[in-house]
Amino acid sequence: MPKSWSEKLHSKSLAKVETLDKPMMGLPAGTRLYIATPLIVQQLIADIPKGQTRTIAQIRESLAQENGADATCPLTTGIFVRIVAEESYERMQEGAPDSEVAPFWRVIEPKSPLAKKFSGGPDVIKALRAKEGIA
């Protein structure tokens, strides 16, 4: 049976910094790469002030700087943003108010590929952004 979004969010993995042995996803060998956890990404998203947005690239840059790395893994960060979004949306469908979940709509652009994969779809993201006055 597949793991729930909540189980994925609360995985036991630990954050770490690894040095790349070979080039990966446009990053050269020798890059000190930070690999976060879903809960770390959730906290960063939760800290975005109402009415503001951040890009995944900005989140990655912030995580790298905070953790003494050259970059943050683009693949895992994208996966973790989706886990946060799906878990938050699941909780919203169970009755949690917007104020009690990580505001994923402040990170996921409605026209992005990630919005198309998101179970709520781009329209949910658009509606939540509009509610906050985010274009």
C-alpha positions as CSV (number, residue, x, y, z in Angstrom):
1,M,0.0,0.0,0.0
2,P,1.5,3.4,-0.9
3,K,2.4,5.9,1.8
4,S,-0.1,8.7,2.5
5,W,1.0,12.3,1.9
6,S,1.2,12.7,5.7
7,E,3.5,9.7,6.0
8,K,5.7,11.1,3.2
9,L,5.8,14.6,4.9
10,H,6.8,13.0,8.2
11,S,9.5,10.7,6.8
12,K,12.4,9.8,9.0
13,S,15.0,11.1,6.5
14,L,17.6,13.6,7.7
15,A,18.8,16.7,5.9
16,K,22.4,16.5,4.6
17,V,25.0,18.2,2.5
18,E,26.7,16.0,-0.1
19,T,29.5,16.8,-2.6
20,L,28.7,15.8,-6.1
21,D,31.1,13.4,-7.7
22,K,29.9,14.1,-11.2
23,P,27.7,16.8,-12.8
24,M,24.0,16.5,-12.0
25,M,21.0,18.6,-13.2
26,G,23.2,21.4,-14.5
27,L,25.4,21.5,-11.3
28,P,29.1,20.8,-11.8
29,A,31.1,18.1,-10.0
30,G,32.3,19.3,-6.6
31,T,29.1,21.2,-5.8
32,R,28.2,21.0,-2.2
33,L,24.5,20.1,-2.5
34,Y,22.0,20.4,0.3
35,I,19.2,17.9,0.5
36,A,16.4,19.0,2.7
37,T,13.5,17.1,4.1
38,P,9.8,17.6,3.5
39,L,9.3,19.1,7.0
40,I,12.0,21.7,6.4
41,V,10.4,22.7,3.1
42,Q,7.0,22.8,4.8
43,Q,8.4,25.2,7.5
44,L,9.9,27.5,4.8
45,I,6.6,27.6,3.0
46,A,4.7,28.3,6.2
47,D,7.0,31.3,6.9
48,I,6.0,33.1,3.7
49,P,3.9,36.1,4.7
50,K,0.3,36.3,3.5
51,G,0.0,38.0,0.1
52,Q,3.6,37.2,-0.8
53,T,5.1,34.5,-3.0
54,R,8.4,32.7,-3.4
55,T,9.7,30.6,-6.2
56,I,11.1,27.2,-5.8
57,A,14.4,28.6,-6.9
58,Q,14.2,31.2,-4.1
59,I,13.5,28.4,-1.6
60,R,16.4,26.4,-2.9
61,E,18.8,29.4,-2.7
62,S,17.6,30.2,0.9
63,L,18.1,26.6,2.0
64,A,21.6,26.4,0.5
65,Q,22.7,29.7,2.2
66,E,21.3,28.6,5.5
67,N,23.1,25.3,5.4
68,G,26.5,26.2,4.0
69,A,26.0,24.6,0.6
70,D,26.5,25.8,-2.9
71,A,23.0,24.7,-4.0
72,T,20.0,22.8,-2.9
73,C,18.9,19.7,-4.8
74,P,16.3,20.8,-7.4
75,L,14.8,17.3,-7.8
76,T,14.1,16.6,-4.1
77,T,13.0,20.2,-3.4
78,G,10.3,20.0,-6.1
79,I,9.2,16.6,-4.8
80,F,9.0,18.0,-1.3
81,V,7.0,21.1,-2.4
82,R,4.5,18.7,-3.9
83,I,4.3,16.6,-0.7
84,V,3.7,19.7,1.3
85,A,1.0,20.9,-1.1
86,E,-0.8,17.5,-1.3
87,E,-0.7,17.0,2.5
88,S,-2.0,20.6,3.1
89,Y,-4.7,20.2,0.5
90,E,-5.8,16.9,2.0
91,R,-6.1,18.5,5.4
92,M,-8.1,21.4,3.9
93,Q,-10.5,18.9,2.4
94,E,-10.9,17.4,5.9
95,G,-11.9,20.8,7.2
96,A,-8.7,22.5,8.2
97,P,-8.8,26.3,7.5
98,D,-6.2,27.9,5.1
99,S,-4.5,29.4,8.2
100,E,-3.7,26.0,9.6
101,V,-1.9,24.5,6.6
102,A,1.3,25.4,4.7
103,P,0.3,27.9,2.1
104,F,1.5,26.0,-1.0
105,W,-0.3,28.4,-3.3
106,R,2.3,31.0,-2.4
107,V,4.9,28.8,-4.1
108,I,3.2,26.9,-6.9
109,E,2.5,28.9,-10.0
110,P,-1.0,28.0,-11.5
111,K,0.6,27.5,-14.9
112,S,3.5,25.4,-13.7
113,P,3.9,21.7,-14.5
114,L,3.7,21.1,-10.7
115,A,0.2,22.7,-10.6
116,K,-0.9,20.3,-13.3
117,K,0.3,17.3,-11.2
118,F,-1.3,18.7,-8.0
119,S,-4.5,16.8,-7.1
120,G,-6.4,20.0,-6.6
121,G,-5.3,21.3,-10.0
122,P,-4.4,24.8,-11.1
123,D,-7.9,26.2,-10.4
124,V,-7.5,25.5,-6.6
125,I,-4.2,27.3,-6.7
126,K,-5.7,30.3,-8.6
127,A,-8.6,30.5,-6.2
128,L,-6.4,30.5,-3.1
129,R,-4.1,33.1,-4.7
130,A,-7.0,35.3,-5.6
131,K,-8.3,35.0,-2.0
132,E,-5.0,36.6,-0.8
133,G,-4.8,39.1,-3.7
134,I,-1.9,37.3,-5.4
135,A,-2.0,37.6,-9.2
